[in-house]
């Protein structure tokens, strides 16, 4: 299934939030986690996405230790009034061990982060500013209070949260309107449906699923991360993509493959279509942000917004998440599921 000319539809993030294309673009992989990048092709991918109606571009200060913000900055400035720019604070890299992350949500840190992002991006405001992860040592009301000050100062347009529980989302919303909740959501990862998604639907907060393609696993691009991917590829550290877990999980793609073959679609398009249809199931705006560095993938992914799965197809896909072997991270304590 492909159509490289039709623009995707639009949807609003939250109550009073910005209007964006119903699918965004995750930019992280252009600078880290998934091996070497062809910079020219990545830049062309940013442009092609916009041509197809993708207007939400997602980055973070931690991606490439600031390099991802710098990389997309020329594109952002060239199309400043056409796109919605999202970036994040809270995660830091331990200089002594790059595999370890630190999490901070205190006011002085947030203010340093926003100034750093504004400088790297070369803009005077950020359209959507996320708390990337929750620092449980700081009350979420205090964190969101600081973020709200940034809105009043004109440095930030709208607020978002990532990997928060339903209760945390409600507490945050009581301080300042939240436009978007970003969490992992895919055929393989559905833990947020228990509490976070119902809370978002109740509050009118949009869902922005990251890794809707299971970090590429749902496309069939690889099976054994430790055997097929480069030494610096982040997926080699994730339990569900290595050893016996990987082989068991690959077998779960059989119904996805069956549907794809019957629809003349790719596995990735079926997986993305499933995520998009969560909007109707849960009564919430859903804007997944699959990441890619290739123009062809952007065309494939955006075409998935026009693939509507039937009830019988959805029933085939329903059991998959409950059978997945291995967690999405080795340490789940910094996810919403780890605190529910």
C-alpha positions, 0 to 999 in steps of 0.5 A: 500500500503506497501513495506518495502524493496525498497529504495526511489528515490533521488532528489537534493535540489536547484541548486548545493545543496545536493542530498537527498531521495525524502522524509525526516524525521521531528524529532521534535515530538521525543522531543516535541509537540505531547506527550510522546516519546518511546526513543528506538522506536524513535532511531530505527525509525531514523535507519529504515528511513535510511535503506529505503533511507531517508537521510534528517533529520530535527531538530531545536535548539528550538525543546525541547529547544535543546533536539531534537538536542541532541537526534539525535546527536548519530545517526547523528555522526554514519552516518555522511557521509550518511545523510544530517543534517538540523537544524534551528535558529530564534525561541526562547521560552519565559521562562515566558510563554512557549507557546510564541515564540520570533523571532530573525535574527540578526548577533550576535544571529545567530552566537550564535545559530550555535555554540550552534547547532554544540555543541549539535549535536557534529559535525563540520558543518551543511549540511543545515542551515535554518532561521526558521522564519522571523524577519521583523526588520532585512533586509533579505539581512543582515540575509542571508549575515550572513548565507553566512559567515557561509558557507564561514567559513565551519560551514554550507554547504547550506542555507535554509529559512522557511515561507518566501514570494516569494519576500523575497526568491528572495531578499535572493537568490540575496545575496547567493544561497538558496537550500531549502524553508521549509513551510507548504504544504498539502491538507489542507494548500496551501497558499504558491502556490500563490507566494512562490512556483512560486518564488522557481520554478523560482529560482531553489529552492527546496520545503521542506513541513513540516506537509504534513500530516496536523499534523496527521489530514489527516491520520484520527488519531484524529478529536477533538484535545481538546478531544482526545489528551493529555494536552501538545499536541501542536495541541490543540492550533490550530484552525482547530483541535478544536470545530466545525472546527474539525468536519467540517474538518473531513468531508473533508477527505471523498474523501481521504478515498475513494481514499485510499480504492480504492488503498489499501492505507492509508489516509496518503499515499494518502495525501503524494502522493498528496504532492509529485506530486506537483513537476510535477505540479509546476516544482520544487523539492519537499521533504516533511518531515513527522514526526514520532516516529514509524518504521511502519509509516516510512515504510508507509510514504516512500511507498507513494512515489511510489503511483501515483494519477490519474487525476480523483483522483487529481480532487477529492482532488483539492477543499479540501484546499479551504473548510478548517475551521480555520487557521493553527496557531492562529497567522499567522503573522509569516508565509509567508501567513501573509506577502503576 
